[in-house]
Amino acid sequence: MMFEGEIPYLQEFPGDLYFRHDRLPAMEWKTHAHPWGQLNYVSHGVMHLEIDGIRFLSPSQYAVWIPPFADHFSFASRDLVYRTVYISLKLSNRLPSKPTTLNVSPVLHAILDDFALRDVRVPETEEDLRMAQVALDQILHIKPHETYLPYAVSDELNSVLKELQLNPGDRRSVEDFADQLHMTSRTLERRCQRELGISFGEWRSRLKFMHAIESLEAGLTVQRIALELGYTTPSAFIVMFKRFTGTTPEQYRLNGLKQR
């Protein structure tokens, strides 16, 4: 394996699947493309990507599918625990032709972590080959999402979303934002479903979750993160966080330390 800057480059693709695992520092990767597909998965932390001009976010529990030959660049503002799968051009034809967000199942997560722990990159034993086949089956049957934190189509809705991105702890209600756009809250919710594919509240929760992960990586306390994200109590913040990860913020932080 050779490197072009910080971008791994395979001179020859080894079979159908190549499992990559790294602990990566905060950094930026220049625009590039490769003749294989990539399931880009961050086990701990958040990666920001742009693929063919579309923005994607890759937090834990979600992966981003990068089709073969798609131009993409990415960056991370904090250290990452990185698990990814390179998929041959032949197998990539069975996956979406456009970049998309994919939900990572507990089974797939466990296999990627196990391969990382044992530094398995190209499966060779019968057991590892079976596990790789299960991982592939999991990938092929994942339900795709357009993007984890989608943009709106209209400028007026995007203006509200940009306000929230600048201040995720904004405590204004959906009714307040609807008034700002001179519409009812019901109309705003319909617009969100039509343009984003998710509700206003779900988009807002995902945004807070992303900021929570980066704040945990920065070493902030749960209480401080909860206050900065507009929660009146840490317990309300913990409920939100557990909905996305299945663990508490402190458990998530400890798991990340163990993986480093």
Secondary structure, DSSP 8 states (H G I E B T S, - for coil): -EEETTEEE-SS--SSEEEEEEEE-SEEEEEE--SSEEEEEEEESEEEEEETTEEEEEETTEEEEE-TT--EEEEESS-EEEEEEEE-HHHHTTS-SS-EEEE--HHHHHHHHHHHHTT-SS--SHHHHHHHHHHHHHHHT--EES-SS---SSHHHHHHHHHHHH-TT----HHHHHHHTTS-HHHHHHHHHHHTSS-HHHHHHHHHHHHHHHHHHTT--HHHHHHHTT-SSHHHHHHHHHHHHSS-HHHHHHHHHHH-
